[in-house]
Amino acid sequence: MTQLHLYDVIVRPIVTEESQIMAERGQYVFEVTLDANKRQIKEAIQAIFDKKVLKINTMIMPAKRGMRGRNEYWRSKQWKKAIVTLVAGETIDLFNV
């Protein structure tokens, strides 16, 4: 298990229409590094945002393939998504844009 710095674990917040709906329920979506585990993600969220984390769900999003005629290429790389559920009453102001 590699030791990552807190600010290396969280790459960026994912702000989409669906993540805004999830934010109303206390769930926030982040892109995290591929080698980060749930414990590291939880520690990073609690340290950076000073919020109490209830649950973490992670999933690896596959790379997307594109076609130009007969030529095939990769449009994106594989990445990891974390859905962070906070304790009731906690919010992250970053998502309230």
N, CA, C and O atoms as CSV, one atom per row, in Angstrom:
chain,resi,resn,atom,element,x,y,z
A,1,MET,N,N,0.859,-1.180,0.000
A,1,MET,CA,C,0.000,0.000,0.000
A,1,MET,C,C,0.899,1.234,0.000
A,1,MET,O,O,1.754,1.400,0.870
A,2,THR,N,N,0.691,2.075,-0.970
A,2,THR,CA,C,1.504,3.274,-1.073
A,2,THR,C,C,0.965,4.372,-0.169
A,2,THR,O,O,-0.241,4.466,0.061
A,3,GLN,N,N,1.856,5.187,0.334
A,3,GLN,CA,C,1.467,6.295,1.191
A,3,GLN,C,C,1.325,7.551,0.337
A,3,GLN,O,O,2.316,8.040,-0.206
A,4,LEU,N,N,0.131,8.072,0.210
A,4,LEU,CA,C,-0.147,9.260,-0.589
A,4,LEU,C,C,-0.388,10.459,0.315
A,4,LEU,O,O,-0.892,10.318,1.429
A,5,HIS,N,N,-0.029,11.622,-0.164
A,5,HIS,CA,C,-0.326,12.865,0.551
A,5,HIS,C,C,-1.824,13.134,0.428
A,5,HIS,O,O,-2.448,12.708,-0.544
A,6,LEU,N,N,-2.399,13.826,1.387
A,6,LEU,CA,C,-3.838,14.087,1.393
A,6,LEU,C,C,-4.315,14.765,0.116
A,6,LEU,O,O,-5.370,14.425,-0.418
A,7,TYR,N,N,-3.537,15.720,-0.368
A,7,TYR,CA,C,-3.953,16.463,-1.547
A,7,TYR,C,C,-3.633,15.720,-2.845
A,7,TYR,O,O,-4.036,16.168,-3.918
A,8,ASP,N,N,-2.920,14.599,-2.769
A,8,ASP,CA,C,-2.701,13.760,-3.942
A,8,ASP,C,C,-3.809,12.734,-4.109
A,8,ASP,O,O,-3.999,12.219,-5.211
A,9,VAL,N,N,-4.543,12.423,-3.054
A,9,VAL,CA,C,-5.617,11.432,-3.117
A,9,VAL,C,C,-6.798,11.983,-3.917
A,9,VAL,O,O,-7.296,11.314,-4.824
A,10,ILE,N,N,-7.247,13.190,-3.590
A,10,ILE,CA,C,-8.391,13.806,-4.265
A,10,ILE,C,C,-7.873,14.568,-5.481
A,10,ILE,O,O,-7.086,15.504,-5.342
A,11,VAL,N,N,-8.318,14.165,-6.679
A,11,VAL,CA,C,-7.870,14.833,-7.901
A,11,VAL,C,C,-8.743,16.049,-8.180
A,11,VAL,O,O,-8.236,17.155,-8.367
A,12,ARG,N,N,-10.065,15.840,-8.208
A,12,ARG,CA,C,-10.983,16.951,-8.484
A,12,ARG,C,C,-12.395,16.530,-8.113
A,12,ARG,O,O,-12.693,15.336,-8.087
A,13,PRO,N,N,-13.269,17.487,-7.825
A,13,PRO,CA,C,-14.683,17.157,-7.628
A,13,PRO,C,C,-15.358,16.989,-8.990
A,13,PRO,O,O,-14.992,17.653,-9.959
A,14,ILE,N,N,-16.324,16.113,-9.051
A,14,ILE,CA,C,-17.100,15.898,-10.264
A,14,ILE,C,C,-18.409,16.663,-10.097
A,14,ILE,O,O,-19.229,16.326,-9.243
A,15,VAL,N,N,-18.599,17.692,-10.917
A,15,VAL,CA,C,-19.809,18.518,-10.821
A,15,VAL,C,C,-20.617,18.310,-12.098
A,15,VAL,O,O,-20.300,18.863,-13.152
A,16,THR,N,N,-21.658,17.506,-11.979
A,16,THR,CA,C,-22.580,17.249,-13.080
A,16,THR,C,C,-23.998,17.428,-12.561
A,16,THR,O,O,-24.207,17.702,-11.379
A,17,GLU,N,N,-24.954,17.275,-13.436
A,17,GLU,CA,C,-26.341,17.411,-13.017
A,17,GLU,C,C,-26.708,16.323,-12.003
A,17,GLU,O,O,-27.382,16.595,-11.010
A,18,GLU,N,N,-26.269,15.112,-12.256
A,18,GLU,CA,C,-26.575,14.022,-11.336
A,18,GLU,C,C,-25.854,14.188,-9.994
A,18,GLU,O,O,-26.417,13.860,-8.949
A,19,SER,N,N,-24.609,14.695,-10.012
A,19,SER,CA,C,-23.900,14.897,-8.752
A,19,SER,C,C,-24.536,16.022,-7.932
A,19,SER,O,O,-24.459,16.007,-6.704
A,20,GLN,N,N,-25.158,16.992,-8.593
A,20,GLN,CA,C,-25.881,18.040,-7.864
A,20,GLN,C,C,-27.110,17.464,-7.159
A,20,GLN,O,O,-27.433,17.867,-6.042
A,21,ILE,N,N,-27.794,16.523,-7.811
A,21,ILE,CA,C,-28.943,15.860,-7.187
A,21,ILE,C,C,-28.478,15.017,-6.001
A,21,ILE,O,O,-29.134,14.986,-4.960
A,22,MET,N,N,-27.341,14.334,-6.162
A,22,MET,CA,C,-26.802,13.527,-5.074
A,22,MET,C,C,-26.348,14.393,-3.910
A,22,MET,O,O,-26.428,13.970,-2.757
A,23,ALA,N,N,-25.865,15.616,-4.200
A,23,ALA,CA,C,-25.404,16.519,-3.141
A,23,ALA,C,C,-26.550,16.929,-2.221
A,23,ALA,O,O,-26.325,17.212,-1.044
A,24,GLU,N,N,-27.765,16.964,-2.739
A,24,GLU,CA,C,-28.922,17.278,-1.901
A,24,GLU,C,C,-29.183,16.175,-0.883
A,24,GLU,O,O,-29.770,16.427,0.169
A,25,ARG,N,N,-28.747,14.945,-1.192
A,25,ARG,CA,C,-28.908,13.814,-0.273
A,25,ARG,C,C,-27.685,13.598,0.611
A,25,ARG,O,O,-27.651,12.657,1.404
A,26,GLY,N,N,-26.673,14.471,0.479
A,26,GLY,CA,C,-25.478,14.351,1.306
A,26,GLY,C,C,-24.406,13.472,0.706
A,26,GLY,O,O,-23.507,13.026,1.419
A,27,GLN,N,N,-24.478,13.207,-0.611
A,27,GLN,CA,C,-23.473,12.400,-1.292
A,27,GLN,C,C,-22.727,13.278,-2.282
A,27,GLN,O,O,-23.340,14.025,-3.045
A,28,TYR,N,N,-21.393,13.185,-2.269
A,28,TYR,CA,C,-20.550,14.015,-3.124
A,28,TYR,C,C,-19.621,13.122,-3.924
A,28,TYR,O,O,-19.160,12.092,-3.432
A,29,VAL,N,N,-19.344,13.523,-5.171
A,29,VAL,CA,C,-18.578,12.698,-6.097
A,29,VAL,C,C,-17.228,13.366,-6.361
A,29,VAL,O,O,-17.156,14.562,-6.644
A,30,PHE,N,N,-16.156,12.565,-6.264
A,30,PHE,CA,C,-14.800,13.041,-6.497
A,30,PHE,C,C,-14.072,12.078,-7.411
A,30,PHE,O,O,-14.330,10.874,-7.397
A,31,GLU,N,N,-13.146,12.625,-8.218
A,31,GLU,CA,C,-12.194,11.781,-8.914
A,31,GLU,C,C,-10.997,11.619,-7.989
A,31,GLU,O,O,-10.482,12.601,-7.455
A,32,VAL,N,N,-10.555,10.383,-7.801
A,32,VAL,CA,C,-9.432,10.093,-6.922
A,32,VAL,C,C,-8.373,9.317,-7.710
A,32,VAL,O,O,-8.638,8.829,-8.809
A,33,THR,N,N,-7.184,9.210,-7.141
A,33,THR,CA,C,-6.131,8.462,-7.821
A,33,THR,C,C,-6.472,6.981,-7.826
A,33,THR,O,O,-7.174,6.490,-6.943
A,34,LEU,N,N,-5.968,6.275,-8.830
A,34,LEU,CA,C,-6.291,4.861,-8.987
A,34,LEU,C,C,-5.794,4.003,-7.831
A,34,LEU,O,O,-6.424,2.996,-7.509
A,35,ASP,N,N,-4.696,4.369,-7.205
A,35,ASP,CA,C,-4.153,3.534,-6.139
A,35,ASP,C,C,-4.589,3.967,-4.737
A,35,ASP,O,O,-4.027,3.491,-3.750
A,36,ALA,N,N,-5.562,4.847,-4.631
A,36,ALA,CA,C,-6.086,5.258,-3.322
A,36,ALA,C,C,-7.156,4.269,-2.869
A,36,ALA,O,O,-7.984,3.826,-3.664
A,37,ASN,N,N,-7.128,3.931,-1.582
A,37,ASN,CA,C,-8.160,3.048,-1.048
A,37,ASN,C,C,-9.189,3.865,-0.262
A,37,ASN,O,O,-9.047,5.078,-0.107
A,38,LYS,N,N,-10.225,3.182,0.231
A,38,LYS,CA,C,-11.324,3.882,0.911
A,38,LYS,C,C,-10.855,4.581,2.186
A,38,LYS,O,O,-11.328,5.672,2.506
A,39,ARG,N,N,-9.940,3.968,2.903
A,39,ARG,CA,C,-9.453,4.569,4.147
A,39,ARG,C,C,-8.703,5.868,3.860
A,39,ARG,O,O,-8.882,6.854,4.576
A,40,GLN,N,N,-7.872,5.881,2.826
A,40,GLN,CA,C,-7.131,7.088,2.459
A,40,GLN,C,C,-8.084,8.182,1.971
A,40,GLN,O,O,-7.885,9.357,2.281
A,41,ILE,N,N,-9.112,7.806,1.214
A,41,ILE,CA,C,-10.087,8.787,0.724
A,41,ILE,C,C,-10.838,9.404,1.895
A,41,ILE,O,O,-11.043,10.617,1.934
A,42,LYS,N,N,-11.248,8.574,2.850
A,42,LYS,CA,C,-11.972,9.067,4.024
A,42,LYS,C,C,-11.117,10.038,4.830
A,42,LYS,O,O,-11.602,11.093,5.240
A,43,GLU,N,N,-9.844,9.693,5.065
A,43,GLU,CA,C,-8.948,10.577,5.814
A,43,GLU,C,C,-8.731,11.894,5.084
A,43,GLU,O,O,-8.672,12.949,5.715
A,44,ALA,N,N,-8.612,11.841,3.754
A,44,ALA,CA,C,-8.388,13.061,2.977
A,44,ALA,C,C,-9.604,13.983,3.031
A,44,ALA,O,O,-9.450,15.191,3.210
A,45,ILE,N,N,-10.799,13.438,2.881
A,45,ILE,CA,C,-12.023,14.260,2.926
A,45,ILE,C,C,-12.193,14.877,4.310
A,45,ILE,O,O,-12.522,16.058,4.427
A,46,GLN,N,N,-11.969,14.088,5.356
A,46,GLN,CA,C,-12.138,14.610,6.707
A,46,GLN,C,C,-11.099,15.673,7.032
A,46,GLN,O,O,-11.402,16.615,7.764
A,47,ALA,N,N,-9.884,15.550,6.512
A,47,ALA,CA,C,-8.841,16.528,6.803
A,47,ALA,C,C,-9.002,17.795,5.962
A,47,ALA,O,O,-8.837,18.901,6.477
A,48,ILE,N,N,-9.322,17.645,4.680
A,48,ILE,CA,C,-9.402,18.808,3.791
A,48,ILE,C,C,-10.654,19.631,4.060
A,48,ILE,O,O,-10.577,20.852,4.204
A,49,PHE,N,N,-11.820,18.963,4.130
A,49,PHE,CA,C,-13.086,19.679,4.265
A,49,PHE,C,C,-13.581,19.759,5.700
A,49,PHE,O,O,-14.553,20.467,5.965
A,50,ASP,N,N,-12.946,19.056,6.641
A,50,ASP,CA,C,-13.334,19.040,8.047
A,50,ASP,C,C,-14.795,18.618,8.214
A,50,ASP,O,O,-15.565,19.268,8.921
A,51,LYS,N,N,-15.160,17.519,7.551
A,51,LYS,CA,C,-16.509,16.959,7.622
A,51,LYS,C,C,-16.431,15.514,8.066
A,51,LYS,O,O,-15.409,14.860,7.860
A,52,LYS,N,N,-17.496,15.001,8.675
A,52,LYS,CA,C,-17.563,13.623,9.148
A,52,LYS,C,C,-18.107,12.740,8.024
A,52,LYS,O,O,-19.217,12.965,7.540
A,53,VAL,N,N,-17.327,11.731,7.604
A,53,VAL,CA,C,-17.698,10.841,6.505
A,53,VAL,C,C,-18.383,9.608,7.072
A,53,VAL,O,O,-17.893,8.990,8.017
A,54,LEU,N,N,-19.518,9.257,6.484
A,54,LEU,CA,C,-20.271,8.081,6.908
A,54,LEU,C,C,-19.871,6.862,6.091
A,54,LEU,O,O,-19.647,5.788,6.649
A,55,LYS,N,N,-19.779,7.024,4.746
A,55,LYS,CA,C,-19.528,5.879,3.875
A,55,LYS,C,C,-18.821,6.339,2.606
A,55,LYS,O,O,-19.002,7.470,2.155
A,56,ILE,N,N,-18.010,5.442,2.032
A,56,ILE,CA,C,-17.310,5.697,0.770
A,56,ILE,C,C,-17.639,4.558,-0.191
A,56,ILE,O,O,-17.508,3.389,0.170
A,57,ASN,N,N,-18.061,4.884,-1.398
A,57,ASN,CA,C,-18.212,3.907,-2.472
A,57,ASN,C,C,-17.244,4.298,-3.578
A,57,ASN,O,O,-17.180,5.463,-3.971
A,58,THR,N,N,-16.486,3.321,-4.081
A,58,THR,CA,C,-15.536,3.606,-5.148
A,58,THR,C,C,-15.844,2.733,-6.354
A,58,THR,O,O,-16.371,1.628,-6.225
A,59,MET,N,N,-15.506,3.249,-7.524
A,59,MET,CA,C,-15.652,2.472,-8.753
A,59,MET,C,C,-14.607,2.935,-9.748
A,59,MET,O,O,-14.255,4.114,-9.788
A,60,ILE,N,N,-14.115,2.008,-10.547
A,60,ILE,CA,C,-13.138,2.332,-11.576
A,60,ILE,C,C,-13.892,2.509,-12.880
A,60,ILE,O,O,-14.570,1.597,-13.353
A,61,MET,N,N,-13.761,3.696,-13.452
A,61,MET,CA,C,-14.450,4.032,-14.691
A,61,MET,C,C,-13.560,3.605,-15.864
A,61,MET,O,O,-12.372,3.928,-15.880
A,62,PRO,N,N,-14.109,2.892,-16.836
A,62,PRO,CA,C,-13.288,2.379,-17.927
A,62,PRO,C,C,-12.879,3.478,-18.909
A,62,PRO,O,O,-13.512,4.530,-18.999
A,63,ALA,N,N,-11.806,3.196,-19.635
A,63,ALA,CA,C,-11.358,4.108,-20.686
A,63,ALA,C,C,-12.362,4.063,-21.832
A,63,ALA,O,O,-13.002,3.037,-22.059
A,64,LYS,N,N,-12.499,5.168,-22.550
A,64,LYS,CA,C,-13.448,5.227,-23.662
A,64,LYS,C,C,-12.697,5.124,-24.984
A,64,LYS,O,O,-11.635,5.720,-25.163
A,65,ARG,N,N,-13.268,4.361,-25.896
A,65,ARG,CA,C,-12.660,4.122,-27.187
A,65,ARG,C,C,-13.353,4.967,-28.240
A,65,ARG,O,O,-14.572,5.136,-28.200
A,66,GLY,N,N,-12.590,5.497,-29.175
A,66,GLY,CA,C,-13.142,6.283,-30.267
A,66,GLY,C,C,-12.742,5.687,-31.602
A,66,GLY,O,O,-11.781,4.923,-31.691
A,67,MET,N,N,-13.480,6.037,-32.630
A,67,MET,CA,C,-13.184,5.538,-33.978
A,67,MET,C,C,-13.149,6.711,-34.948
A,67,MET,O,O,-14.009,7.590,-34.899
A,68,ARG,N,N,-12.166,6.724,-35.817
A,68,ARG,CA,C,-12.066,7.666,-36.936
A,68,ARG,C,C,-11.885,6.823,-38.192
A,68,ARG,O,O,-10.765,6.443,-38.534
A,69,GLY,N,N,-12.975,6.536,-38.870
A,69,GLY,CA,C,-12.893,5.618,-40.005
A,69,GLY,C,C,-12.563,4.232,-39.491
A,69,GLY,O,O,-13.298,3.676,-38.675
A,70,ARG,N,N,-11.454,3.667,-39.967
A,70,ARG,CA,C,-11.017,2.360,-39.484
A,70,ARG,C,C,-10.034,2.470,-38.328
A,70,ARG,O,O,-9.676,1.460,-37.723
A,71,ASN,N,N,-9.605,3.646,-38.024
A,71,ASN,CA,C,-8.610,3.851,-36.967
A,71,ASN,C,C,-9.268,3.947,-35.607
A,71,ASN,O,O,-10.265,4.646,-35.425
A,72,GLU,N,N,-8.700,3.241,-34.669
A,72,GLU,CA,C,-9.219,3.210,-33.309
A,72,GLU,C,C,-8.258,3.967,-32.388
A,72,GLU,O,O,-7.041,3.873,-32.544
A,73,TYR,N,N,-8.802,4.706,-31.442
A,73,TYR,CA,C,-7.968,5.433,-30.486
A,73,TYR,C,C,-8.696,5.492,-29.155
A,73,TYR,O,O,-9.890,5.203,-29.078
A,74,TRP,N,N,-7.969,5.868,-28.103
A,74,TRP,CA,C,-8.540,5.985,-26.763
A,74,TRP,C,C,-8.781,7.451,-26.450
A,74,TRP,O,O,-7.849,8.255,-26.472
A,75,ARG,N,N,-10.028,7.803,-26.157
A,75,ARG,CA,C,-10.394,9.185,-25.865
A,75,ARG,C,C,-10.042,9.594,-24.444
A,75,ARG,O,O,-9.763,10.766,-24.191
A,76,SER,N,N,-10.051,8.659,-23.524
A,76,SER,CA,C,-9.744,8.982,-22.130
A,76,SER,C,C,-9.043,7.796,-21.485
A,76,SER,O,O,-9.036,6.693,-22.030
A,77,LYS,N,N,-8.460,8.032,-20.331
A,77,LYS,CA,C,-7.801,6.971,-19.582
A,77,LYS,C,C,-8.768,6.423,-18.542
A,77,LYS,O,O,-9.820,7.002,-18.273
A,78,GLN,N,N,-8.383,5.304,-17.972
A,78,GLN,CA,C,-9.131,4.724,-16.875
A,78,GLN,C,C,-8.964,5.613,-15.640
A,78,GLN,O,O,-7.866,6.106,-15.382
A,79,TRP,N,N,-10.043,5.825,-14.872
A,79,TRP,CA,C,-9.956,6.654,-13.686
A,79,TRP,C,C,-10.871,6.112,-12.596
A,79,TRP,O,O,-11.742,5.284,-12.862
A,80,LYS,N,N,-10.669,6.579,-11.375
A,80,LYS,CA,C,-11.412,6.076,-10.229
A,80,LYS,C,C,-12.325,7.160,-9.682
A,80,LYS,O,O,-11.916,8.309,-9.510
A,81,LYS,N,N,-13.574,6.778,-9.410
A,81,LYS,CA,C,-14.568,7.705,-8.882
A,81,LYS,C,C,-14.940,7.272,-7.473
A,81,LYS,O,O,-15.103,6.081,-7.206
A,82,ALA,N,N,-15.073,8.239,-6.572
A,82,ALA,CA,C,-15.474,7.967,-5.191
A,82,ALA,C,C,-16.733,8.756,-4.881
A,82,ALA,O,O,-16.792,9.966,-5.102
A,83,ILE,N,N,-17.742,8.059,-4.364
A,83,ILE,CA,C,-18.967,8.706,-3.895
A,83,ILE,C,C,-18.887,8.735,-2.376
A,83,ILE,O,O,-18.891,7.693,-1.720
A,84,VAL,N,N,-18.814,9.941,-1.830
A,84,VAL,CA,C,-18.625,10.146,-0.396
A,84,VAL,C,C,-19.962,10.522,0.223
A,84,VAL,O,O,-20.577,11.514,-0.171
A,85,THR,N,N,-20.412,9.732,1.190
A,85,THR,CA,C,-21.644,10.026,1.913
A,85,THR,C,C,-21.275,10.627,3.257
A,85,THR,O,O,-20.537,10.026,4.038
A,86,LEU,N,N,-21.795,11.818,3.517
A,86,LEU,CA,C,-21.515,12.507,4.780
A,86,LEU,C,C,-22.606,12.211,5.802
A,86,LEU,O,O,-23.700,11.766,5.456
A,87,VAL,N,N,-22.288,12.463,7.047
A,87,VAL,CA,C,-23.261,12.323,8.130
A,87,VAL,C,C,-24.381,13.337,7.904
A,87,VAL,O,O,-24.142,14.414,7.357
A,88,ALA,N,N,-25.588,13.003,8.319
A,88,ALA,CA,C,-26.748,13.872,8.126
A,88,ALA,C,C,-26.485,15.255,8.708
A,88,ALA,O,O,-26.020,15.384,9.841
A,89,GLY,N,N,-26.787,16.283,7.927
A,89,GLY,CA,C,-26.584,17.663,8.359
A,89,GLY,C,C,-25.285,18.275,7.875
A,89,GLY,O,O,-25.140,19.497,7.915
A,90,GLU,N,N,-24.330,17.468,7.417
A,90,GLU,CA,C,-23.049,17.964,6.907
A,90,GLU,C,C,-23.170,18.265,5.412
A,90,GLU,O,O,-23.796,17.503,4.676
A,91,THR,N,N,-22.576,19.366,4.963
A,91,THR,CA,C,-22.525,19.713,3.542
A,91,THR,C,C,-21.148,20.221,3.191
A,91,THR,O,O,-20.416,20.722,4.044
A,92,ILE,N,N,-20.805,20.085,1.928
A,92,ILE,CA,C,-19.557,20.646,1.408
A,92,ILE,C,C,-19.951,21.840,0.546
A,92,ILE,O,O,-20.674,21.675,-0.437
A,93,ASP,N,N,-19.492,23.034,0.894
A,93,ASP,CA,C,-19.900,24.254,0.207
A,93,ASP,C,C,-19.341,24.357,-1.188
A,93,ASP,O,O,-19.823,25.171,-1.976
A,94,LEU,N,N,-18.354,23.574,-1.522
A,94,LEU,CA,C,-17.747,23.585,-2.845
A,94,LEU,C,C,-18.768,23.231,-3.922
A,94,LEU,O,O,-18.651,23.713,-5.048
A,95,PHE,N,N,-19.755,22.411,-3.611
A,95,PHE,CA,C,-20.723,21.956,-4.583
A,95,PHE,C,C,-21.933,22.871,-4.692
A,95,PHE,O,O,-22.742,22.696,-5.604
A,96,ASN,N,N,-22.084,23.826,-3.810
A,96,ASN,CA,C,-23.235,24.731,-3.835
A,96,ASN,C,C,-22.931,25.958,-4.676
A,96,ASN,O,O,-22.851,27.072,-4.157
A,97,VAL,N,N,-22.761,25.754,-5.975
A,97,VAL,CA,C,-22.402,26.842,-6.882
A,97,VAL,C,C,-23.652,27.418,-7.506
A,97,VAL,O,O,-23.569,28.351,-8.305
